[in-house]
Amino acid sequence: MTCGIFSSAGNLIAWCDSHDAALKALRDLVDEEPETADEVAAIPVTEAGRPCGEAILGSSAHEHATAA
């Protein structure tokens, strides 16, 4: 499953090939720019580019930490 990291304005910030990679990228972004925590989210998408799962806000990215 691929995931996009989007700003609250809907702009694509990053595209990741896996959920784990997206969470890591989201955590890294929030660590580097803490003021963005409530402005960014990782959203899983289908191959057709449609959202297909729970959006994870930057402010909760560390709660979703994985072993990756």
ROKOL-9355 format. One line per field, with one value per residue: residue number from 1; residue in three letters; x, y negated, z negated of N, C-alpha, C in turn. Coordinates in nm, 4 decimals. Atoms other than C-alpha are relative to their C-alpha. Layout:
% residues N
pos	[NUM; ...]
code	[ALA; ...]
n.u	[X; ...]
n.v	[Y; ...]
n.w	[Z; ...]
ca.u	[X; ...]
ca.v	[Y; ...]
ca.w	[Z; ...]
c.u	[X; ...]
c.v	[Y; ...]
c.w	[Z; ...]
***
This chain:
% residues 68
pos	[1; 2; 3; 4; 5; 6; 7; 8; 9; 10; 11; 12; 13; 14; 15; 16; 17; 18; 19; 20; 21; 22; 23; 24; 25; 26; 27; 28; 29; 30; 31; 32; 33; 34; 35; 36; 37; 38; 39; 40; 41; 42; 43; 44; 45; 46; 47; 48; 49; 50; 51; 52; 53; 54; 55; 56; 57; 58; 59; 60; 61; 62; 63; 64; 65; 66; 67; 68]
code	[MET; THR; CYS; GLY; ILE; PHE; SER; SER; ALA; GLY; ASN; LEU; ILE; ALA; TRP; CYS; ASP; SER; HIS; ASP; ALA; ALA; LEU; LYS; ALA; LEU; ARG; ASP; LEU; VAL; ASP; GLU; GLU; PRO; GLU; THR; ALA; ASP; GLU; VAL; ALA; ALA; ILE; PRO; VAL; THR; GLU; ALA; GLY; ARG; PRO; CYS; GLY; GLU; ALA; ILE; LEU; GLY; SER; SER; ALA; HIS; GLU; HIS; ALA; THR; ALA; ALA]
n.u	[0.0843; -0.0748; 0.0531; -0.0437; -0.0005; 0.0653; 0.0208; 0.1420; 0.0538; 0.0167; -0.1194; -0.0818; -0.1338; -0.0850; 0.0678; -0.0757; 0.0420; 0.0569; 0.0555; -0.1107; -0.0840; 0.0752; -0.0026; -0.1347; -0.0141; 0.0846; -0.0684; -0.1186; 0.0463; 0.0462; -0.1180; -0.0751; 0.0844; 0.1096; 0.1154; 0.0858; 0.0619; 0.1446; 0.0242; -0.0367; 0.0542; -0.0277; 0.1270; -0.0175; 0.0787; 0.0041; -0.0776; 0.0695; -0.0206; 0.1113; -0.0244; 0.0582; -0.0220; -0.0081; -0.1023; -0.0752; -0.0510; -0.1374; -0.0023; 0.0113; -0.0885; -0.0837; 0.0857; 0.0138; -0.1351; -0.0105; -0.1324; -0.0769]
n.v	[0.1169; 0.1244; 0.1057; 0.1353; 0.0946; 0.1184; 0.1146; 0.0258; 0.0636; -0.1040; -0.0128; -0.1188; 0.0309; -0.1158; -0.1227; -0.1120; -0.1300; -0.0852; 0.0662; 0.0222; 0.1082; 0.1245; 0.0387; 0.0480; 0.1310; 0.0925; 0.0272; 0.0805; 0.1347; 0.0655; 0.0229; 0.1115; 0.1193; -0.0308; 0.0869; -0.0594; -0.1229; -0.0018; 0.0435; -0.1052; -0.1328; -0.1108; -0.0578; -0.1138; 0.0122; -0.1153; 0.0169; 0.1020; 0.1289; 0.0376; -0.0286; -0.1298; -0.0383; 0.1026; 0.1037; 0.0146; 0.1365; 0.0129; 0.0138; -0.1319; -0.0917; -0.0782; -0.1003; -0.1081; -0.0469; -0.1415; -0.0566; 0.0149]
n.w	[0.0000; -0.0018; 0.0861; -0.0262; 0.1117; -0.0520; 0.0874; 0.0253; -0.1205; -0.1005; -0.0830; 0.0216; 0.0500; -0.0282; -0.0415; 0.0559; -0.0531; 0.1045; 0.1172; 0.0939; -0.0524; 0.0155; 0.1413; 0.0304; -0.0631; 0.0747; 0.1271; -0.0291; -0.0335; 0.1229; 0.0842; -0.0583; -0.0011; 0.0930; -0.0215; -0.1038; 0.0523; -0.0211; -0.1377; -0.0945; 0.0290; -0.0913; -0.0426; -0.0914; -0.1225; -0.0898; -0.1224; -0.0796; 0.0630; 0.0887; 0.1417; 0.0333; 0.1388; 0.1037; -0.0082; 0.1242; 0.0132; 0.0461; 0.1453; 0.0638; -0.0730; 0.0919; 0.0628; -0.0970; -0.0304; -0.0326; 0.0199; -0.1246]
ca.u	[0.0000; 0.1287; 0.0821; 0.0961; 0.1928; -0.0277; -0.0508; -0.3773; -0.4182; -0.4150; -0.0685; 0.1367; 0.4565; 0.5909; 0.4958; 0.5991; 0.5869; 0.4783; 0.2843; 0.5971; 0.8001; 0.5243; 0.5103; 0.8873; 0.8813; 0.5958; 0.7796; 1.0983; 0.9081; 0.7453; 1.0777; 1.2437; 0.9503; 0.7373; 0.5116; 0.3751; 0.2457; -0.1201; -0.0827; 0.0350; -0.0977; -0.0082; -0.2956; -0.2948; -0.4151; -0.5141; -0.3316; -0.5915; -0.4913; -0.8036; -0.7776; -0.8398; -0.7621; -0.7086; -0.5252; -0.2521; -0.1867; 0.1685; 0.0809; 0.0078; 0.2818; 0.4965; 0.1995; 0.1946; 0.5650; 0.6545; 0.9495; 1.0644]
ca.v	[0.0000; -0.3449; -0.6510; -1.0189; -1.2837; -1.5846; -1.9339; -2.0622; -2.2547; -1.9245; -1.9633; -1.6467; -1.6708; -1.3191; -0.9870; -0.6632; -0.3033; -0.1628; -0.2526; -0.2136; -0.4414; -0.7033; -0.6965; -0.7340; -1.0247; -1.1869; -1.1497; -1.2906; -1.5881; -1.6657; -1.6243; -1.8720; -2.1152; -2.0700; -2.3604; -2.1475; -1.8690; -1.9691; -2.0650; -1.7360; -1.3815; -1.0464; -0.9028; -0.5514; -0.5374; -0.2712; -0.2124; -0.4417; -0.7195; -0.7146; -0.7434; -0.4030; -0.4146; -0.6110; -0.9419; -0.9809; -1.3379; -1.4502; -1.5310; -1.1616; -1.0117; -0.9024; -0.7159; -0.5028; -0.4172; -0.0835; 0.1479; 0.0542]
ca.w	[0.0000; 0.0815; -0.1363; -0.0718; -0.3212; -0.2688; -0.4119; -0.5548; -0.2272; -0.0373; 0.1097; 0.1523; -0.0522; -0.0034; 0.1522; -0.0181; 0.1023; -0.2338; -0.5439; -0.7604; -0.5335; -0.5452; -0.9244; -0.9455; -0.6996; -0.8933; -1.2249; -1.0696; -0.9287; -1.2624; -1.4467; -1.2062; -1.1989; -1.5131; -1.4168; -1.1298; -1.3584; -1.3231; -0.9566; -0.8010; -0.7746; -0.6222; -0.4201; -0.2702; 0.0885; 0.3405; 0.6671; 0.8244; 0.5845; 0.3691; -0.0104; -0.1657; -0.5336; -0.8489; -0.8172; -1.0763; -1.1841; -1.2388; -1.5993; -1.6648; -1.4451; -1.7399; -1.8911; -1.5740; -1.5896; -1.4375; -1.4715; -1.1203]
c.u	[0.0890; -0.0697; 0.0540; 0.0033; -0.0475; -0.0040; -0.1497; -0.0665; -0.0201; 0.1192; 0.0778; 0.1399; 0.0964; -0.0868; 0.0865; -0.0583; -0.0599; -0.0513; 0.1120; 0.0896; -0.0698; 0.0003; 0.1368; 0.0210; -0.0821; 0.0647; 0.1232; -0.0381; -0.0399; 0.1174; 0.0803; -0.0763; -0.1217; -0.1251; -0.0949; -0.0840; -0.1501; -0.0385; 0.0295; -0.0591; 0.0478; -0.1336; 0.0275; -0.0920; 0.0069; 0.0899; -0.0608; 0.0133; -0.1113; 0.0353; -0.0705; 0.0204; 0.0085; 0.1132; 0.0678; 0.0606; 0.1436; 0.0090; -0.0146; 0.0934; 0.0836; -0.0813; -0.0145; 0.1360; -0.0011; 0.1428; 0.0901; 0.1208]
c.v	[-0.1235; -0.1019; -0.1335; -0.0777; -0.1317; -0.1113; -0.0189; -0.0697; 0.1007; 0.0188; 0.1260; -0.0430; 0.1122; 0.1179; 0.1148; 0.1319; 0.0931; -0.0852; -0.0332; -0.1149; -0.1353; -0.0474; -0.0530; -0.1396; -0.1057; -0.0365; -0.0882; -0.1443; -0.0766; -0.0269; -0.1211; -0.1312; 0.0220; -0.0851; 0.0552; 0.1166; 0.0087; -0.0349; 0.1076; 0.1331; 0.0999; 0.0665; 0.1162; -0.0144; 0.1296; -0.0263; -0.1059; -0.1392; -0.0473; 0.0329; 0.1291; 0.0415; -0.1208; -0.0984; -0.0111; -0.1393; 0.0010; -0.0061; 0.1332; 0.1031; 0.0866; 0.1067; 0.1233; 0.0570; 0.1511; 0.0469; -0.0188; -0.0893]
c.w	[0.0000; -0.0902; 0.0477; -0.1292; 0.0585; -0.1039; -0.0209; 0.1183; 0.1128; 0.0913; -0.0369; -0.0403; 0.0349; 0.0389; -0.0467; 0.0494; -0.1042; -0.1151; -0.1000; 0.0451; -0.0160; -0.1451; -0.0396; 0.0576; -0.0741; -0.1331; 0.0217; 0.0301; -0.1257; -0.0950; 0.0485; -0.0072; -0.0890; 0.0208; 0.1058; -0.0512; 0.0241; 0.1438; 0.1043; -0.0433; 0.1045; 0.0307; 0.0945; 0.1204; 0.0815; 0.1202; 0.0907; -0.0608; -0.0909; -0.1452; -0.0406; -0.1445; -0.0901; 0.0272; -0.1365; -0.0016; -0.0490; -0.1509; -0.0722; 0.0637; -0.0937; -0.0741; 0.0895; 0.0393; 0.0233; -0.0244; 0.1212; -0.0174]
***
